[in-house]
Amino acid sequence: MTAPASPSPFTTDPDDRDEKQQYVLPLVVHLEKTDPPARTDALETSARAVLTLLADPRAVGEGEWAAAVHAWEDARIRKVVRRARGGEWRRTGELPGITVTGQAAEVRVFPPIPLDGWPKELAKLQVSGTELDDPEGYEAPEPDPEVPVLWLNPEVSMSAGKTMAQTGHAAQLAWWRLDEAQRKEWEASGFALAVRTAPAERWAELMSGPFPVVRDAGFTEIAPGPTVAVEGGTRYCPTPRLRRP
């Protein structure tokens, strides 16, 4: 197996990233009024959607999306989640992108676009209103130790849309930690992963360890600070972990 990839494929000084043209990665969640997906399902599907785009041949090398992905990753990493239903959702399928499905959730991810370059089909979609819940009485099962876990900060409250963007960030940080062979194996699994809210004691351990951590800039909804930490799996995405095999 080759040596692990660097944490980020780009070397731009963080202080210089604001000077570059800013791009955003659009994600749209299919959200009908009568049968919305469960929150955890949507969060996991959003994370897998980001990984699916990063692994797509169109996003690397000489692929048609590669230049946009490079420009997006070389500036500030931004993701925006919007919601669509009915005809709105059908029209998003007419734009270049990838639809990823979970147990019931559907998330469509699009190649990065300039901040001021939203296609009209996406620009009119709502950012607000992505409030989702897990079923009443739902208790998340213990994650499979083979898969990575995206642990949510138990002290931060975010809308489902905001949290979907954060789990997408976390998955991307994990992706950057892997070498090509590890990425291929994870992709072959369908990007198996889990999203859970961390118990307070586990979150404290994650904050004191060598784990990939999303740190939000605080521009929307929440104050600046850590939102998601990634604990690696024993088989897929073997980044640092707390659990024993």
N, C-alpha and C positions, 0 to 999 in steps of 0.2 A: 504494500500500500504506500502511496506517495505521501510526502510530508503534508501536514495540514495546511490549508489555505490561510492567508492572512485574514484578520478580522474584517477588513474591508478591501475590495479589489482596487480601490482608488487611494491616492496619496495626497489629495488636496488638503492643505492646512484648514482645519475647521474654521479659523478666523477669516479665511478667504471665501468660504462657501456662499456667504450672503452676497458677495460681489458678482456671482455667476447668475445666469438666467435661471429662474426657479421653475421647477416642474412639479407636478403632482401626479400621483397614481390614483386614478378613479376606481372605486369599487361601488357596485350597486347591488343591494340586497332585495330580493323579491319578497315583498311584504304586502300580502292581501289582507283586507280588513277581517275577513271571517276565519282565516286559518293561518295565522302567523307561525313561523318556526319557533322552536324553543331557543332561549338565549344561548345556552352552552353550545348547541348545534350551530348556531349562526357564528359564534366566536371562533369555533374550530374550523368552520368552512371558510371564513374570511382568511384565516392564517394559511390554510392550504391553497387558497386562490392566489395569494401573493407568491408562494413557493412555485406554484404551477406556472405562473408567468415567468418567473426568474429562470426556470428550467426549460422553457419553450425554445426550440431552435430559432424562432424569429427574434428572440431577445438577446442572442449571443452572437459573437463572431461577426459575420457579414449579414446577419438576419435583418429583415425590414424594420424591426423595432429596436435593434441594438443601439443605434445612435441615441434614441430618446431615452432608453434605459440607462445608458452611460451618463448622459447629461443629468438625468434625475438623481442618480446615485452620487454624482460628483458635486452636487449642491446640497441643500438641506433636504433630508428625506421627508417627504410629505405624502400623506395618504388622506383621501377624503371619501367617506362612505355616504352614499345617498340611497334613498329608497324608491322603489317603483312597484306599481301594480297594474294589472290589466294591460291595456294597450301601451302604456308607458314601458312596461317590462318587455313586451314583444318588440317594441322599437329599439330597445337597447341591443337586442340580438342581431340587428341589422348593421351594427357598427363592429369594426375589428375588435376582437376581444375573446375571452375564454370564460365559459360558464362552468363553475365547479359546484357540485351538489354534495350535501351531507345526508343526514338521515331524512330530513325534510327541507332543510335550508337550501337555497340557491343563491349563489353570489357570482356576479359577473365582474371580471377584472379586465381593465383596458390598458393598453400601453400608455406610458406617461405622456402628459400634455403640458404645455406652458400654463402657468397659473391663470393667465388671461386668455387661454385658448380653448375653453370648454366647448365641445360640440353642442349645438342647440338641443339635441335630444337628451343630453345629460345636464346641461346648465339649468334647465327648468325643473329638474327633480329636486325634491325636498331633502335637506340634510336633517332637519328636526323630525321628530315623530318616530324615530327608530327605537321605541321603547319595547323591549322584549322581556319575557320572564320564562323561567323553567316551570314545568307543571307544578301545581300545588302539591306539597309534600315530597317533591323530588329531592333525592339525595344522590349526589354524584358518586359513582363507584370509585374505588381505589384505582388509580391509573395503572395500566399495564406497565411493568417495569422496563419493557423493551422500547417503549416510545418516550419521546421527550414530553415534558410537561411545561406549559406556559403558565406560570403562577401569577395570579393577579394580586396586587397590593391590597390587603384586607382593610386598609385605612382610607382608601380612595374610592369614591362613588362616581361612576361615569355612566352616561347613556350607553345603550347597546351599540349605537353607531360609533361613538368615540372609542369604546372598548374594542370593537372589531378592528379599527385602525391600529390600536395598540397591540393586539395580538398579531396583526400583520407585521408590524415593526419587529416584534420579538422573533417571529419566524425568520425574518430576513437576517437578523443578527446571528441566529443559529446557523443559517445557510452559509454565511461568510466564514464561519469557524471550520467548515468541513472541506476535505479534499475532494477531488473529482469522483473517486470511487465511492466515498461515503455519500455524496450527493446522489449518485446513480442508485445506490441501494435504497436510500430514503424515498426517492422518486418511485422506484418499483413497488414500494409498499403503499403507494397512493398518498404519500406524505402523512403517514400515521403520526398522530400527536394527540395531546389532551390539553384542555384548558380547565383550570381549577382556581378557586380563590384560596390563597395560602392561609393556613392557621398562623396566628401571630408569631409563634415560636419558630415555625419554619421560615417565615418571611425574614425574621431577624438573622437566621443562619444564611439565607440566600444573600442578604445584604452584606454579610461579612466574608463571603467566599468569592471564587473566581468565575462567577456566572455572568453570561450576557444579560444585561439589564437595560430596559427601555427607560429613558429619562425624558419625560415630556417637557417641552419648553414653556408650557403654561399659557399658550395663546388662547385656548378655548376650554371652557368648562371647569378646569382644575388649576391649582397652583403648580408651579414647576416642581418636578421631583420624580422619583421612580414609580413606575406603574406596573411593569411586568418583568419577571425574571425567568430565565430559561434553565430548567434542569434537564440534563441529557438523559437519553434512554440507554439501556445496555446494548441494544442492537442498532436502532435507528437514531441518527443524530447524536453520536456519543460525545457530547460536550460534557463539561463538569457536572457532577451529580452528587446529591446527598444520600440517596438510597443505596443500599447494598444490593448487588445482583442476587 
